[in-house]
Amino acid sequence: MIMKKKYPVLFVDDEQNILISYKRNLRKYFQVETAGSGPEALELMKSKGPFAVIVSDMQMPVMNGAQFLEKARAIDKDSVRMVLTGFANIENAISAVNNGFIFRFLTKPCPPETLIAAIEEGIRQYQLIHAERELLEDTLQNAIEVLTAILGMVNPQAFGRASRIKQYVHQIAEMLKLRDIWQLDMAAMLSQIGFVTLPPHILDKIYNGEMLTEKERIMLGEHPGIGASLIEKIPRMDIIAAIIRDQNKDYKEHTAPSALSAREKFISLGAQILKVVLAFDGFIYRGMGKSAAISMLQRDQNVYNKQIVALLSDLQVLEKERIKKSLSIDKLIPGVITEFPIISSKGKMLVNKDIQLTEPLIQRLKAYDRSVGIRQPLKVLL
């Protein structure tokens, strides 16, 4: 089979002559990278990965093939791993299969056509893994869009904040070079979903930075748990729900990373990012400058992760120049931002200022205008 594109394949062997032959014989089929030891290969995975397929010898000094492949899986679980060796005792073979999740176990000498066929099978497996992931991400993204549309209709302020939070969280995740950033994006977009249970007067006090009563603080503190309980009912959303649930947890309350599994580390770090970004956005929204907001967060290192706070200096606070317009209800388009509150004909505030309008919210406003009436024209920013 001829692949339409060359996929990256990493070969690991302590014999340089074998690595040279891999490059010479296989480079016309694959993007070939080679490493002379397990530690060198792990560094290559971090600097030049991801690799579609990893082919490793078993008997190597410092780190044998089974040990290397187990560590390789921790770095990139999607890479398809194979063993190609001239010698392997049964214990090492079992360890490689069980801990490294080996796709193929080949023995030397291996005819080129056999090796090429095995690697192509590995690439097809890699493609399948990514196709399933893309389908899952698309399905979840559609579910998120429905939930955020509902949030935008019920609580435009919370939706507007979630949209800003997502941009900040995504930037920080990229700075940290995290994998599965889409999960953090979704956690950010849904971080405010629990606000749908809060009364409007509490929301107004929150967004205006006013003091809450003890009862109101308790209600506010419950929103992450409420949001998480809604999200975790969706299949494959357990990690996102856990991040949302822990968004208010202080830095000192998080368990040390060394005592956590990879999954738990991701959840803990995601919640810490969300904690920092939510506080930062709150300061910025109330008119505080970027430097002043960062200084406020640096004051209590028990509450906010100082490494994450330090990254805020490089954060792009997106403030693009907007055009002021006066529009009637029927001229509204998704994406415009309210310059002033939208008020009903009876004087009731329907949407606060600085809220980005979505299509569902615009349709709701049009329906309200037909039944009750809305003061027009509306002052918006394009």
Residue pairs with C-beta under 8 A, 6 or more apart in sequence:
1 117
1 120
3 29
3 30
3 120
3 123
6 29
6 30
6 31
7 30
7 31
7 52
7 53
7 123
7 126
8 30
8 31
8 33
8 48
8 49
8 50
8 51
8 52
9 26
9 30
9 31
9 32
9 33
9 51
9 52
9 53
9 54
9 55
9 119
10 33
10 34
10 35
10 41
10 44
10 45
10 49
10 51
10 53
10 54
10 55
10 79
11 19
11 22
11 32
11 33
11 34
11 35
11 55
11 56
12 34
12 35
12 36
12 37
12 38
12 40
12 41
12 54
12 55
12 56
12 57
12 60
12 65
12 68
13 19
13 22
13 34
13 36
13 56
13 57
13 60
13 84
14 36
14 37
14 57
14 59
14 60
14 61
15 57
16 36
18 57
19 34
19 35
19 36
22 32
22 34
23 32
23 34
25 112
26 32
26 112
26 115
26 116
26 119
29 116
29 119
30 53
30 119
33 44
33 48
33 51
35 41
35 44
37 60
37 61
37 62
37 63
38 56
38 60
38 62
38 63
38 64
38 65
38 67
38 68
38 71
39 62
39 63
41 54
41 56
41 68
41 72
42 68
42 71
42 72
42 75
45 51
45 54
45 72
45 75
45 76
45 79
46 75
49 75
49 76
49 79
50 76
50 78
50 79
51 76
51 79
52 79
52 80
52 122
52 123
52 126
53 79
53 80
53 81
53 82
53 119
53 122
53 123
53 126
54 69
54 72
54 79
54 80
54 81
54 82
55 82
55 83
55 84
55 115
55 119
56 65
56 68
56 69
56 72
56 81
56 82
56 83
56 84
57 65
57 83
57 84
57 85
58 64
58 65
58 66
58 83
58 85
58 87
58 88
58 92
58 93
58 96
59 65
59 85
59 86
59 87
59 88
60 68
63 71
64 92
65 83
65 85
65 88
65 92
65 96
65 100
66 92
66 93
66 95
66 96
66 99
66 100
68 100
69 81
69 83
69 96
69 99
69 100
69 101
69 102
70 95
70 99
70 100
72 79
72 81
72 100
73 79
73 81
73 99
73 100
73 101
74 262
77 101
78 126
78 129
78 130
78 133
79 126
80 103
80 122
80 123
80 125
80 126
80 129
81 100
81 101
81 102
81 103
82 102
82 103
82 104
82 105
82 106
82 118
82 119
82 122
83 93
83 96
83 100
83 102
83 104
83 105
83 106
84 106
84 107
84 108
84 110
84 115
85 106
85 107
85 108
86 107
86 108
86 109
88 96
93 105
96 102
96 105
97 105
103 121
103 122
103 125
104 118
104 121
104 122
106 114
106 115
106 118
136 236
137 182
140 186
140 234
140 236
140 237
141 182
141 186
143 234
143 237
144 186
144 189
144 190
147 190
147 193
147 230
148 159
148 162
148 189
148 190
149 358
149 359
149 360
150 196
150 360
151 158
151 159
151 162
151 192
151 193
151 195
151 196
152 159
152 358
152 360
152 361
153 358
153 360
153 361
153 364
154 196
155 192
155 195
155 196
155 203
156 351
156 352
156 355
156 357
156 361
157 203
157 207
157 352
157 355
158 192
158 193
158 195
158 196
158 203
159 192
159 355
159 356
159 358
159 361
160 354
160 355
160 356
161 192
161 207
161 281
161 285
162 188
162 189
162 190
162 191
162 192
163 189
163 356
164 281
164 285
165 188
165 189
165 191
165 192
165 274
165 277
165 278
165 281
166 185
166 188
166 189
167 318
168 188
168 277
168 280
168 281
168 315
169 184
169 185
169 187
169 188
169 273
169 274
169 277
170 181
170 184
170 185
170 188
171 314
171 315
171 316
172 273
172 276
172 277
172 308
172 311
172 312
172 315
173 181
173 184
173 185
173 273
174 181
175 311
175 314
176 269
176 311
178 184
178 266
178 269
180 266
183 239
183 240
183 243
183 266
183 270
184 243
184 270
184 273
186 237
186 240
187 240
187 243
187 244
187 270
187 274
188 274
188 277
190 227
190 231
190 240
190 244
191 224
191 227
191 244
191 247
191 274
191 278
192 223
192 227
193 227
193 230
193 231
193 244
194 222
194 223
194 224
194 225
194 226
194 227
194 228
194 230
194 244
195 203
195 223
195 227
197 219
197 222
197 223
197 226
198 206
198 219
198 220
198 223
202 212
202 216
202 219
202 220
204 210
204 352
205 211
205 212
205 216
206 212
206 220
207 285
207 352
208 286
209 282
209 286
212 220
221 248
224 244
224 245
224 246
224 247
224 248
225 245
227 244
227 245
228 241
228 242
228 244
228 245
229 241
231 237
231 240
231 241
231 244
232 238
232 241
232 242
239 263
239 266
239 267
239 270
242 267
242 271
243 267
243 270
243 271
243 274
244 274
245 271
246 254
246 267
246 268
246 271
247 271
247 274
247 275
247 278
248 275
249 271
249 275
250 275
250 302
250 303
251 272
251 275
251 301
251 302
251 303
251 304
251 305
252 302
252 303
254 268
254 271
254 272
255 264
255 268
257 265
257 268
257 269
260 268
272 304
272 305
272 308
273 305
273 308
275 303
275 304
275 305
276 297
276 304
276 305
276 308
276 309
276 312
279 296
279 297
279 304
280 293
280 294
280 297
280 312
280 315
283 292
283 293
283 296
283 297
284 290
284 293
284 317
285 354
288 296
290 312
290 315
290 317
293 312
294 309
294 312
294 313
297 304
297 309
297 312
298 304
298 306
298 309
322 337
322 381
322 382
323 381
323 382
324 339
324 379
324 380
324 381
324 382
325 336
325 379
325 380
325 381
325 382
326 377
326 378
326 379
326 380
327 336
327 377
327 378
327 380
328 376
328 377
328 378
329 365
329 366
329 369
329 374
329 376
329 378
330 366
332 357
332 362
332 365
332 378
332 380
333 357
333 362
334 357
334 358
334 359
334 362
335 356
335 357
336 356
336 357
336 380
336 381
336 382
337 354
337 355
337 356
337 357
337 380
337 381
338 351
338 352
338 353
338 354
338 355
338 357
338 378
338 379
338 380
338 381
339 353
339 379
339 380
339 381
340 353
340 379
341 349
341 350
341 351
341 352
341 353
342 349
342 350
342 351
342 365
342 374
342 375
342 378
343 349
343 350
343 374
343 375
344 350
344 368
344 372
344 373
344 374
344 375
345 372
345 373
345 374
345 375
346 372
346 373
350 365
350 368
350 374
351 357
351 361
351 365
357 365
357 380
365 374
368 374
